[in-house]
Amino acid sequence: MMNKISAFFLTIFLGLYFSVSAQVDDYHNDIISLLNCNGAVQEYDYEFEKTLVSLRIRVAADDTPQSFWDTFREGKKESIDELFSIMAFAYRKNYSHNEIKELLDFYSTTAAQKLVKNKDDFTQEELKVIEDFNASKIAETVLEKKETLAVDVKDISYDWSKELFSKGISAIVKAGYTK
């Protein structure tokens, strides 16, 4: 009898555990998807390139070959993916999974993509999508949480940037291309 009860509770526990784990993964993946379409990729691509410029000016020898920079740049996507994976925790802290889904729905629209890319050739339908979003509860939530999220994102970005610079210095030293 005791084994049947233990087996029952173990089954319930494992079922709940795997159910929650799947939800956490979906939540995390939705945040990553949001970061990949809300303009963050462009922002951190730019930050990565700024770091390379800084390394060229401050650390690398003038005769450092372009092939070194090309090889270092090959890690850009992985580096930004790692950043987004960490940044997802700041978004989790500030937004529910449903709110992330709402934001993802908006940023997946053509209208939002034009906003992200600073285009101004909106159709009437796209202007309506933007207007509806701006009048929505989720837009209000974004405004309410903007400062708190910005602090967390700034700290995470700073750490990422420091680590990237450090990796760059290490690679330059290891390759023998220091000033």
BELSUL-V46496 format. One record per helix or strand of 2 or more residues. SS is the DSSP state (H for helix, E for strand). FROM is the first residue (numbers start at 1). TO is the last residue. If there is no record, write none. Layout:
# BELSUL-V46496
SS & FROM & TO
SS & FROM & TO
This chain:
# BELSUL-V46496
H & 2 & 37
H & 40 & 58
H & 66 & 73
H & 76 & 94
H & 97 & 107
H & 110 & 116
H & 124 & 134
H & 137 & 175
